[in-house]
Amino acid sequence: MSGLGGRRCVVTGVTSGIGRATAVQLVAAGARVVGIGRNAERLAALAAELGASFTPFQVDLGVPSDRERAVAELGKKHGPVDVFVSNAAEAAYVSPLGVAPLDFRRLLEVNVCAPLELCQALVPTMPPTGHVVQLSSVAARFMPSAKFAPYAVTKAAVAGLVDALRLEVASRGIRVTTIAPGLVATPIYDELPGFDAVRRRLGEQVPEWLAPEDVADTILWVLSRPANVVVTELSVMPRGQAR
């Protein structure tokens, strides 16, 4: 297995859920992590927990000017990175006819524009051992209902861009992976108006959802494959979820 010790990583969405679990496990594996999040207090708490191997970086990825600042500062202060884990995302539970235009634009900004712009900033200087991991969702392929559409569309869009990125950088030896989790017990669902009843029904069908640590384990497994192995796409779901 390829080691992670000393590798320079950028992880987005580190203040909760999958991003936080991934940052914790990367640091435990000996990597150095720049963690991007928008909540200053949670970033500071995570920095205090993880120590010198973790550098907090407060950015609201839904704001273009914040992304511009992030792109400029990442290259200037932190130099080339070995691993980029694009995890930050926002969700919505609303139909195409019901979604507010500003809310849909916010989804696009965070879920599509931010990963693309950060890749444009980080990938050109990656070494041949570099690796990009993009978090998608099984909803991008199997949309459960019309109210998942705005979120699913953004995840399908970023997955398509990442597929093209894989073609673009393959000759440089850089690996690109898309990971599509199923139901994960993360705070992202806590902020969805009207989702409580659906969440209860899903809980009856699939009583034990994935924990963020389960997905983080998967990310580290992908990053630790031998140099000649590329995991291009991987779905990971809790037992009981068929798709």
N, C-alpha and C positions, 0 to 999 in steps of 0.2 A: 504493500500500500504506500502511496505517496504521502510524505509527512506534511503537516501543516505548521510545524514549528518555524517561527520567524517570518511566516508569510504575511504580507501586508494586505489587509482586507478592508473593503468598504461595504457596510450593510445598512440598508435603509429600513425605516420603521422599527427602530430598536427599543422604543419605550414600552412596548407591550407585545404579547403574543409571540408569533413565530420569529419575528425579528429579534426580540429580546432573548429568546431561548437560543437562537443561532449565535448571537454575539457572545453569550455566556459560554457556549460549548466551543466556539472558536478560540476564545481566550484560554479556556482550560486545555485546549490542544496545543497551545504554545504560539498561536497567531497573534498578530497585532491588529486591532480593529479600530477603524474610524466609524463610529455609529451615528447615523443621521436620524433625527427625530424632531418633532416640533414642540414637545412639552419639556420646558427647561428643567422643571423640578424632577421629573422622572429621569431625564438625562443625567442630571447631577447625582441622583441616587445610584444609578447604574455605574457611573464613573467611580463613585466611592466604593462600590462593591467590587468592581473588577480591577481597579488599580491602574498602574502605569501602562499596561498593555491596551487600554481602552481610551480612545479620544472622543469626547462627545462633540457633536456638531449640530447646532440647532438650526433647522431649515424647515420651512413650510413648503413642501414640494408642490402644493397646489397653486403657488404664487410664482409667476414667471420671473419676477425680479429676484426672489429668493433663490430660485434655481440658477439664475445667472451668477449670483454671488457664490453659490456652492460650487459651480463649475470652475470659476476663477480661483477660488481658495483651495480646492482640492488639489489642483495641479501645482499651485504655488507653494503650499505649506506641507503637503504630504507626499508629493512626487509620485512616481509610477506605482501602481498597485498590482498585486498578483491575482486577487479575487474580488469580484463585485457580485454581491448578493442583492438583487433588486426585489425587495419584499414589500415595501410600503404600498398600501392600497386603501382605497375607500370603497364602501359598498352602498348599494341602494336596493330597496324593495319597493318598486313602483313600476307600473306598466309604461310602454312607450308613449301612449297618449296622455299619461298622467305626470310624467317626469317634467319638472321645471327646467327650462333651458339652462339657467345658471347652474343648477345642480348637475345637469348632464355635462356641462363644460368642466365643472370641477372634477367629475369622474375622469374625464379625458385628460385633464391636466395632470392629475396624480397617477393614474393607472397606465397612461400611454406616453404622454409627453415627457414626464419626468424620467422614466426608465430610458427612453431613447436619448434624451439630452445628456444624461449621466454616462451612458455608453459612449456617446460621441466624445465626451471629455476623457474618459478613463481608458477605453480600449486601444486607442492609437499608440499609447506608450506602454501597454502591457508587454511583458516578456513572452517568449514562446510557450512558457508553462502557464500562462494566464488562463483564467476560467471565469466565465460569466454564468451566473445562475439566476434565472428569472422565475419568480413564483407566478403561476397562472391559477386556474381552477378547473375542476371537472365540469363546472357549469358552462365553460366556454365551448365545450363539445356537446354536452347533453343538457340543454336548458330546461330546468324543471317546470317553469311556468313563465307566463308573460311578464310577471313582476320581477323576475330575475334578469330580464333582457338588458337593461342599460348597463348593469355590472358585467354581465356575460359578454356583451359586445366589446367592452373595453379590454377584457381579458383575452378574447379571441384576437383583437387587434394587436396587442403587445406580443402574443404568441407568434403571430405571423411575422412581425418585425424581427423577433429573435430567431425564427427559422431562417430569415434572410441574412441576419448577422452571422449565423453559423456558416453559411455559404461564403460570405465575404471574408471571414478571417481564418477559414480552414487551412489555407496555404501557409499561414503564419504559425500554425500549431496550437492556436488558442482554442480551448474547448468551450462550448456553449450548451447549456442544459436548460430545459424547461421542466419545472416540477408543478404538477397539477394536483393539489390536495383535494380531498373530499371534505366532509364535515369536520371542522376543527373548532374546538372550544376556545374561542378567542373573544376579546372585547369588541371586535368589529361588529358583532351582531347586537350588542347592547345599544347601539346608536341608530337602529333601523326602526322608524315608526311603523306600526302595524305588523311587525314581524313576530310578536310574542306568541300568537296562536299557532302560527306555522312552526315556530321553534318547538312548541310543546308536541305537535304532531310528529315532527321529525324525531324528537326525543323518544317517542313511543316506538317508532319504527327502528331507530338506531340508538339504543340506550346509552352506549359509550362512544362518544365522538373521539377523534384524535386529539391528543394534547399537543400544544405547541412544541413540546420537546420531541414528540414523535417526528414531526416534520423537520425539526432541526437535526435530529439523528440522520434523517434521510439526506439532508443537504450535506452534512459532513461525510456521509458514506460516498456520495457522488464526488465530492472534492478529493476524496482519498483513493480514488481508483488509480491503478497503474497508468503510467504516462501514455501508454499505447491504447488506452480504453477511453472512449467518449460515450457517456450516457447522454443521449440527445433529448429524450423525453421520458418522463417517469410520472405515473399516477400513483398516488398513495391514498388509500381510503380506509375508514374504520370497518371492522368486520360487521357485516349486516347492511352496508350500503352497496347496492349492486352497481350503481353508476352515478 
